[in-house]
Amino acid sequence: MATQRDYYEVLSIERTADGDSIKRAYRKLAMKYHPDRNPDDAEAEKLFKEAAEAYEVLSDGDKRQRYDQYGHAGLRGSTGHDFSQMNTGDIFSMFEDVFGNIFGQRTRSDGARRGATLETEIEITLEDVAKGVEREIQFSRMDHCSTCNGSGAKPGSEPATCITCAGQGKVQQAGLGGMFRMVTTCPACRGAGTIVKDKCTDCKGSGRQPKKRVVHVKIPKGIHDGQAVRVGNEGEPGERGGPRGDLHVYVRVAEHKLFQRQDEHLVMHMPVSFTQAALGAKVGVATLDGEEEIKIKPGTQHGEIFRLRGKGLPELRSGRRGDQLVVMHVEIPHKLTKKQEELLREYAATENNDVLPRSTSFWKRVKDYLTACWLW
C-alpha cells in the first residue's frame, strides 16, 4: 500500500501557512502539472491530483484542524473526494471558482458543470452514536424553475445563441506571455453558450428557484462530533446538464449528563461514600446499555478507575466497542450525627491521629496555633 505524502510537503509550504499562501502554492503546482502542458504524462497527472487533494484539505478550516491533530487518519470518515478516482475535468470544475477558470476546462467537454455542494448540520446523542440512527433532514436548495424547466426563458421563447463564443461557451486567449493558449469561460454567457433575452418572470431568467427538500439520512454508529455524512446528488443541479452536487450533513454530538467521550471510550465520575470505599461494596452503574453492577474492593482510593470492558462506543470502521471508565469520587459527609461522630472518634483513637476536640472554638484554635509559632 502506497504511503500518502504529507500535505504540507506536497504543496511545499510551512505548517503555519495562511490561506493565501496555500492558494498560491497550489496554483503554482496546478499550472506546472497541467495536462495541457504535460500531454500523456501519467506522473504529471498523478502530481496534479495529489496537489488538488492537499489543497482541498488545507484550505478547509475543519479538515485542516483534524489533519494537523491526527494526520491522514483524522480525515477517515469525513466528507472528501477520492482524487485517485477523479478525472482531471472534475478537479477543474471543483476549483474553477477559486482560480477564475485559469484551466479553461470543465467537468465535461460539452461545458457541463457539476452543481454546488450544500451543507447542513444535525445534533445527535451519545445513544445515537452507540447504535446509529436515521434522521429526517429538511433543507432548502436552488432547483430548476418549474415554469421554464431551468432554461431561464419565458415559456414559448428560446434562448439565443451567444455571438461572443458562437454557442461554444468558451473563448481562447493567450496566456503567460504567449507561451501557450488558454481556453476560458465566455464572459458574455458565462459558459452557457446561449443568452436569455425574454426572461422567465418567475425565476427572473436565472432558471432556478429556491425549493424545500426532505431526505432521510443514515448516521453510522461510532461517528465523531464534526464529521460529515455525504448524501450523493442532493445538492444543487449542475449547469448545461451537469450532475447535481452533494449534500454534506455535519454531525454534532450533544453533551451527555453522565458520560464524557474519549475516542471510543466513555468516562463516568461516580460518587461513593467513604465507608463504601473503605469497606467495599456492590453498586449499580449506569451504562448506555442499562445498569451494570460493579464490586468496589475494600480500600478503594479517590480517583481510582474501574473499567467496564465493551461498554463504550463502537469504532467507526471496525464496529469494535471501547470501554467505560468509572472514576471513583469518595465523598466526605458535610454533617455527622452524634452517633456517627462518636464512632469516628473511636476509630481515630485507634489510629493515634490528632483530631480537633468537639468543644474547641475557632479562636482557641487560633491562640494555640500562634503560641506554637512563638515557641519556634
Secondary structure, DSSP 8 states (H G I E B T S, - for coil): ------HHHHHT--TT--HHHHHHHHHHHHHHT-TTTSTT-HHHHHHHHHHHHHHHHHTSHHHHHHHHHHGGGGGTTS----GGG--HHHHHHHHHHHHTTTT---SSTT--B----EEEEEEE-HHHHHH-EEEEEEEEEEEE-TTTTTS-B-TT---EE-TTTTTSSEEEEEETTTTEEEEEE-TTTTTSSEE-SSB-TTTTTSSEEEEEEEEEEEE-TT--TT-EEEETT-S---BTT-----EEEEEEE---SS-EEETTEEEEEEEEEHHHHHH-EEEEEEETTEEEEEEE-TT--TT-EEEETT-S-B-TTT--B--EEEEEEEE--S---HHHHHHHHHHHHHHT-----TT--HHHHHHHHHHHHHH-
